[in-house]
Amino acid sequence: MAILALVSALAIAGCAATPAEAFGLRVENTPEDILLVFENMPQDAVWIRVHIDDTTETGDPVAAFAFTDIRGAELDAVRQAGAVAFPFPREGRTYSITVFVGYSDGGFDQTGFVTAQAEITASSTGIYVVNDVTLELNDALTVATLSQEPVFSAEVQFYSPRFTYSAIAVVAGNHVESTDDLVWAWDFPEIFYTFRTWGIDFSDDHELSPAYIVVFSNVIHENTRWAVRIARSEAFTVYF
C-alpha cells in the first residue's frame, strides 16, 4: 500500500479512455460514519483504491489519514452495494476523498483507471483511537518504536500484518512496509536506491530532504480493510 507516492503516481499516469469515464463519487454524512457512494460503478473493475486526507490538519507535508485497497470478494460486495463506509471521521474535520478504479491487475504504468474526488466536513465522530499512541525515533534515525498498542473507541478486527509503516522523503516519495511489530527499522540509503530504480532523478538541489515516519493500523470494518493513521514522527532531515 503506497501513500503519497501512490497518489502522485496515479495522478501522473492518467486515465485511459474507457466506457467507465462517467464514474462518480458522492459522499454523505451518517450518524456514525461517512458513506462513499460510487455512481456508475464499472462492472469490469478489478480493484478500487480509496485515499483519504484530513485537510483540516496544518503542517508541511500532511500525511495521509487513511486508505484502503479493495479487491476480490470484497470488491464484489462493494460493487453490489454501490458504496463503502468510512468509519473513522472526527466531527468538524474536513476530508478530501479520492477514489481510483482500475481495469487491469498490472502495475500503475500498465493499467487503465478512472478517478473521482470529493470533499466533506464530518458531522459526527466515528471510531477513533482513545489512547495516546506516540512514535519515537532513535538518535541514528533508523528505528521507529510505537509507545503502545492502539485502543479504538469501538471494537475493530485487526488483520495481519497489524501495522503499516511508511518512511516518507518529501522530495522523493515513500517506502512502505507492513509488520506485526511495534518496532520498525529502515535504511534510507537503500530506500533512495529503490527510488532511483523507479527512474527518479536526484539533482544537486535535492541533497537534503525533510522526512518523517507514519504508522497506520490495519483493521477490518464491515468486511473492508482499512489502514488508518495512528502516529507520525516529528520531521527530520535525510541526506542522499
N, C-alpha and C positions, 0 to 999 in steps of 0.2 A: 504494500500500500504506500504510494508516494503522496506527498502533501503539496508543498509549494511548487516543487519541480514538476509534479504530475500535472497540476492545473496549467502552468505556463506551457508545458509541452503540448498538452491537448489544444490549448488556445492557438499555438503557433501552427500546429499541424493542419488545422482547418477541417472543413466538413465536405465530404464528397456529396454530390447531388444524389439524393435518394428520394423515394416516394414518401419518406417519413419527415420531410422538411417542415411539415405542419405541426410537428411535435411541440407541445407547450407544457408549461408548468404553472399551476395555480396553488398558492399557499393560503391556508386558513388557520386561524386560532381556534382551539378547542379548550374545554376546561382543564385539560391535563397535558396537552402537547401541541405541536404544530403539525398539521396534516399537509403532506405534499401530494397534490392531485396531478396525475400525469394525463394530459389531454392528447388524444390521438397516439396512444402508445403503439409503436411499431411492433407488429407481430413477429417479425424476423430478428428482433434484437437478441443478442447473446449475452450482453452484460449492461448493467446500469451502475454508474458511479455517482454518488451524491457527496458534495463537498460543501461544508458549512463554515462560514466565518462569522465571528462575533464582531460586527463593525462598530459596536459601542466602545470597544477597547481602544486605548491610545498606545502610542509607542511605535518604534520602527525597528523591525517589522512586527506585525501582529501575526501570531501563529494561528494555524487553522484550529477551529474549535472541535469539529467532529467530521467523520467521513465514513462511508460505507461502500462496499463493493458487492453488488447483488448479481448472483449467477445461479444457474441450475434450477433446482426445485424451488428455491427462494424466489428466483426471477419469475417462474411460472405463477407462483402465488401472487406476486406483486402485479403481474400483467393481468391476472383475473380480477384483482381488487381495484386496479387502476390508481392505487395510492399507497403511500407508506407514511407511517407516523414518525416524527422526530420527537423522542420523548424527553429531551434534555434542555428545554428552554428555561430561561430565567425571566421573570416578569420585568418588563420595561427595557429589555435589551433588544437590540436590532440585529437581525441575522441576514446575511447575504447567502443565498442558497443557489448552487449551481449543479445542474444535473447533466450528465453525459450519457448518451445511449449509443452503444456500439453494435456494429453489424457483423463483425468477424472476431475470431478469438486470437488474432495476431497481435503483434506489438503496435504501439501507438503510431509508428511510421508506416504501418501496413493496413490499417483498418479505416473504414469509413464510420463516421459517427455524427450525431447531431447534438446540440446543446440547448438548454433553456435555463433562464436565470430569473430569480425573483427575490424580493426583499420584504421582510416583515418584522414588526415590533411585537414581541411576545406579550400577550395579555394575561398570562398565568405562568406559574412556575411548575415545571415537571420534576423529573428525577435529577438529583444533584448530589455531589459529594459533600457529606456533612462533616468529615474530619479534615484536619489541616495537613494535607499531603505536600511536602516540600521536596525539592530536588537539590542535592548537594554535589558539587564537583570537587575532585581532589586538586591539589596545588598544581599538578602537572597537566590538568585539563584533559585527562584521558579516561577517567572513570566517573560515572554518574550513579548516585545512590538515592533511591526513594526513601523517605523517612519512615513510611509505614504503608500498609495496605489501604487502598481506598475503601471507605464505607459509604454506601449510597443511601439516599433517603427512602428508597423503596427497594424491594427485593429485585435483584437482577441476576442473571445467569452469566457467569464468566465462561469464556471459551479459551482454549489453549492454542497458542501461547497467550498468556493473560495480558501482556503489555507490549506496546509498540513504541520503540524509541526512535527518535529522528534527530540526527545531527545536521543542523542547517547552517550553511555558509551563505551569507546574503548575496554575494556576487556570483555564486556558482550554482547552488541548488541544495538538495538534501539527500542524505543517505539514511535508509530506514532498515531497522532490524527488529524482529519480534522475539520475545523470550518470556519465560515464566518467572524470571528472577527480578528482585528489587534492585539489583546492581547490574550495570552495563558498562563495558569497556569498548572504546573505539580508537581508531587510528586515523587522524585527519590526513596525514600524507598519503595513506592508502586510499582514503576516500577521494582525495583530489586526483589521484591516478585514475580512479574509476571515472571521474568526471571527464578527464582528458580522453578516455577511450570512447566517450559519447560524442567527441568532436568539439568539446567546449575549449575555446582558445583563451588562455590566461595571458594577458599582456602585462607589461611592466607596471601599468596603472593598477593592477589587481594583485599586488604582492601582499596586501593586507585585506582581511575581510572580517567584518563583525560576524559573530556566530553565536549559537545557543543550542541547547538541547531541550527537546519537548518530549513528554511522555503521555501516551494515550492508554486508557484502559479498554480492553477488548471485551465487550459484553453483548448479550443477545436480548433483544426486546421484541416480543411478538414475532418471533422467528426471523428477525432481521439482525444481522451482526453489525454492531457499531463500534468504532474506535472513537472514544470521547476523551478530550484532553483533561488530564488531572494535575499536571505540573509542568513547569518550564523553568529553566535555569536563568540566571542573570546573563546578560550579553557579555561576551568576551571576544578577544581578537585572535585570529589564527593567521599564520604565515604560510604561503605556498609559492 
